[in-house]
Amino acid sequence: MDSKESKKDSLDIAGRIYDVSDYKRKDTLSSGLAKTHEQVSDTYTEGEMQSVVDDVDGKNIEIKGEEAEEESQ
């Protein structure tokens, strides 16, 4: 692969945006975009008050706030 092809491939990857079908694809880029989209969506819809993030694999992850971190120290 010459430098022109490499640069074109890099631009294709950098220009890639999330698509609903990314959840079903198995490549690393699609998986990363799907997981990032899920995280942003969870943060936007659930806010910060005692929130629980729904993991892509179906497990809930409790988000501990600053108070919980201070109590554990």
Stockholm file with secondary structure:
# STOCKHOLM 1.0

chainA/1-73         MDSKESKKDSLDIAGRIYDVSDYKRKDTLSSGLAKTHEQVSDTYTEGEMQSVVDDVDGKNIEIKGEEAEEESQ
#=GR chainA/1-73 SS CCHHHHHHHHHHHHTCCCCGGGGTCCSHHHHHHHHHHHHHHHHHHHCSTTCEEECTTSCEEECCCHHHHHHHC
#=GC SS_cons        CCHHHHHHHHHHHHTCCCCGGGGTCCSHHHHHHHHHHHHHHHHHHHCSTTCEEECTTSCEEECCCHHHHHHHC
//
